[in-house]
């Protein structure tokens, strides 16, 4: 089985039209859906009166979870994988290809078995006797984004042919991946990890930092019996075996829970409240603080005691205080009469010119009875 994961794209409708079209060299024959997140008959595009197919419903169903995510979805959500049978393989039926497609979606984690109602929406199209196409939208139906895991790189044809010529059951890449993954799962330190590889008969080559010679920055492994024409071993880096076997990923596994590994996000810094902010309980009059991003002056003042007199000096515009006898110094309105209390002199009419001079009884020349 030969598979190829194409670069992710955005045009879902264009990809579906290509799969149902005649192809670049008229090689597409009888295109139809063999598997999907729903039964194939429910997903098959209907025929129009002119014989063409209407892909609007199918494209809308596949894009619905991505449209719900809106800006939180992937920028390139269309996932495309083609699978072709080897020339020596027999002709497979639609049911067999459907089982292969479901197994691929389960192994990639895009649509695990038993989570068809929460996982991504996908289809498998067959338009040739020896290959199929898997199309999926990278948006889950439970309104979350699927986790994209970089699959392990499969052995090439040259590696498979070389293993067959030397009588090996599997290519060296597969053997090394299995031993390295086993050692990484059981080791609790870097020394134990390399010791387990040595016990398994794996040749290890370390790469050190240029600035810090004692720091390991990478590693490569090889089999003793796998060599080039010059007799040198064929090295495979940890990242070439699998994405989770690279040295930075292995180093993150051995970080203690109480420590923050280098390169991760810094913890939240606790904000300090200065005494001159409104968040402090001992606020100072006239201090400055920030309100919604603007620096303003605090207008809070300590409460004024009822017994303490007002320290503010009187102004010309202020209202003169009332006399102890209760007589009002404001002139009556025209057309109205004001009753004068017995034993008191009638109020003296004032004009705007001398209104500001009446600040207190002593200033107006009147005596207090």
N, C-alpha and C positions, 0 to 999 in steps of 0.2 A: 504494500500500500504506500503510495506516494502522496504526500499532502503539501500544500503551500498556503501560507497565510498572507494574504495581500495587504498592502497598506490601507489603513482605515480611511474612510471618506465621508462625504456629506450627502451625496445625491443617491438616495435610496430608490426613487422612482426610476432614475436612469439605469441603475444596476439591474432592476427587475426587468426593464424593457430589453436590456442586452441578453439576459438569460432566456427570455422567451422569443428573442429575435432569431434571425437566420444565422448570425455569427459573422465573423470576418471572412471566412472562406466557405460559407454555406455548410458548416459542419454540425449545426444544431438541428436535431431531428426529434420530433415529438417531445417538446418541453412540457413538463408537468411536475407538480409538487408530490413528493413521496413521504415527507414527514414534516412535522412542525409542532408548535406549542398547542395546536388544535388538530383535530383530525384533518387530513388533507382535503377531503371533499368540501369542508367548510371554508378553506382558504384559497381554493382554486379560483383564479380570475374568471369572471363570466365573459361570454362571447357577445359582441355587438351584432347588429343586423348585417353589417358589411363584412363580417368574419374576423375582425380584429378583437383583441381582448381589452377589457377595461381594468386597469391596474389601480384605480383610485381607491377602491375599498381596501384592497390588500395593503397598499402603502399606508393608508390611514390607520389600519389596525396595528401595523408594525410600529408606526411612529407615535402612537398615542402615549405610551409611558414616557417617551423622551419629551413630548410636548408638555406633559404635566410637570416635569422637572424644570422646564424653562431654562433660565440662565444657570442653574446648578447642574445641568447635564454636560456631557462631553461635547467639545467643539466638533469632533469627528466621530460620530456615534455609530457609523455603519461598519460592522465587522464582517469580513468576507474570507472564507476558507474554501479552497477547492481540493478535492480528493480524487485520485486516479488509481486505478488498479494496475499492478505491474503487468508487463507483457506476458509473463508466464502464468498469470492467474486466470482462473476460469471466469466465465460470464456470470455476474451476480444478478439476482432478481431485485425488484423494487423493495420487497420486504427485507432482504438481506442488507441492501444499502440503507434502508430506514433504521435498522438496528445499529449499523455502524455510525450513522449520523447522531442517533441518540446517545451512543457511548461517547462520542467525541464531545458533545455538549455537556455530558456529565463530567468527563475528566477535566475539561477546561474550567469547570465551575460556573459557567454561564447559565446552565439550566440543569441543576442536579435532579436526580430522580426523586419524585415525591414533592417537588417544589414548582411544578409547572404553573401554578396559579400565582406565584410570587416572583418567579425568575424572569429572565428576559424573554422577549418574543422573537421567534426565529422560524425559518423555513429551510427545507432542503429540496433543491430543484435538480432534476435529472433531465438533460437534453442530449445525452449521448450514451452509448452502450457501456463505456468503461470509466465514467467519472460522474461526480455529482458536485454541487455547489451549496455551501452552507452560508446563509445570510442571517444576521442577527443585529438587533438594535441594542446598544450598550446602555440600556435603561431598564431597571427592574420594575415589575408591576406593583411592588410595594413602595414605590416612590423613593427608591434609593439607587445609587449608582453601583454597578457590579464592580467587583475587585478584579483588575486586570493583572493576571499572573503571567510572567514571562515563562513560557514553556521551555523545557530543556531542549537544547539543539539536537536533532536526530543525527545519527551517523550518515555520512555521505555515501554515495555509491562507491567511491574509491576505497573508503574505509571498509565497507561491507565486502567488496571484492577481495581486498587484501586479507581480511580475516578468513574468507573462504579458501583462498590459496594456501594459507598457512595452517589450515585445519582447525581454526578456532571456532567455538560455538557462537561467539558474539564479538562485535568490534571492540577494540580497546577503550573507546570512549564510553561505551556502556558499562564495561567492567570497572573502569576508574570511577565513574559516577556512583556506582553502587557502593564501592568501598569508602569513598570519601563521605557520602551521606551517612553511612553507618558509623564511621568514626566521629563525625560531627555531632550526631545524636547522642552518643555515649560519653563524649569527652566533656569535662568541666573546665578545662584550661587549655591554653595553646600547647603547652608541653605534652599534655596527655593526648591531644589530638594528633600531633606529629608522631608520638610514640605508637599509637594504634595503627597509623599508616605504615610505619616501619615493620610492625609485627605482621601486617597483611602482605608484606613483600612489595610495597609500592615505593618507588623512588621519588623523593621530594626535593625540590629546589626552591629556596627561599629568596625573596627580593627585599632588600633593606633600603631604608630611607637615605637620601643623600645628605640631608642636613643633620639627621640623627642616626648614626650608623648602627646603633643597637636596636632600632625600631623596625619591626617587620611590616612591610606594606603590601605584600602579596606572596603568592606561592604558585607552584606548578607541579604537576605529578606526571608520572610516566610508568609504563610497565618495563621490566628488565628485558623481556624478549621482543619488545616492539622497538625497532630502530630503523633509521634511514639507510640509504645506500652507503653512506660514509661511516656507518656504525654508531652514529649518535642517537640517543633516545628521542622519541617523539613526545614532546612536552604538551600538556593540556593545562591551561590555566583554570583556576576554580570557577571563574565566571563563564568560561566556555563550556564547562560541564553542565551547570545549572545556575540560574540567577541567584538562588539562595545559598550557593556554595562559594561565592566570592569572599575574599578576606574581610572586607568591611561588614558584610552581612554576618559572617561567622563571629566577628568581634562584638557585634551588638548582642549576640546571644549570651555572651559571658559577662555582660555588665551587671553589677550588683543592683538590686532594686533601689537602694538608697542613694545611688550616685547617678548623675546625669551624664550620658555619653557625649563625647565631643561631636559637635555638628548638629545636635538637636536644638529645639527651640528653648530659649531662655525662660526660666520660670517667671511668673508675674512678680514684679517689684512692688512691694508695699509702699503706698503713698503716705508721705508724712504730712501732717496738718500743722502748719505754723500758727503761732499764737495770734497773728494778725488776720486770720481767715475767719469767715463766719461759721465754719464748722467747729471751731474751738469754743468751748463753753465760756472762757474768759475773754470775751471780745473787747477790744479797746476802741473807745470813741475816736472817730476820724480815721481809722485804719483803712487800708485798701484791701479788696478781695476781688475775686473773679466770679462773675455770674454769667453763665452761658458763653464763655469765651471772651467776655469783655471785662476789662479791669475798671472797677468803679470804687467809689469811696463809701465806706460803711456809714450809714445814716443813723445807726443805733445810738441812743443816748441813755444814760442812766436815768431811772425814774426820779421825778422831782418830788420832794417831800411836801406834804400839805402845810406843815408849820413853817417851812423855810420861805422867806419872802423872795420875790423874783429879783434876780440880780441884774436883769437887763435894764438899762436906763430908759426912761420914757422918751418918746419921740414926738415930733409935732403932729404926726398923723395918728398918734394913739388916742384912745378915748379917755377923757379925764375921769378919774375915779369919782364915785358918788359921795356926797357929803354924809357926815354921820347922821344928820337928821332925816335922811332919806329923800331930801328935795332933789329933783332932777334939774340939771343945768342945761338940758336941751330945750330950745324954745318950742312952744306949742305950734302945731300946724295951723295954717290959716283956716278960719272958720270953726275952730274947736276951742274949748275953754278948758283950762287945767285948774283943778282945785288946789288952793294953797293951804297947807296945814295951818291950824291955829297956832299963833305964837311965833310965826316965822315970816320973814320978809319975802315979798314976791320976787321971783327970779328975774335977773337982769337980762334983757335980750342981748344976744351976741350976734356978731356979724362975721363973715369969713375972714376979715382982716385981723380981728382980735381973738378968733377962736383958738389959734394955736398958743396964745399966751396963757390960757386958763389951764395950767397944769395941776395946780393945787390951790387950796384956799388961801395960803399965805401969799402966793404969787399974784393973786387977783386983788389983794388988798382987803379982803373980807375977813371978818373975825368969826371965829367959831364960837357959837353960844354953848 
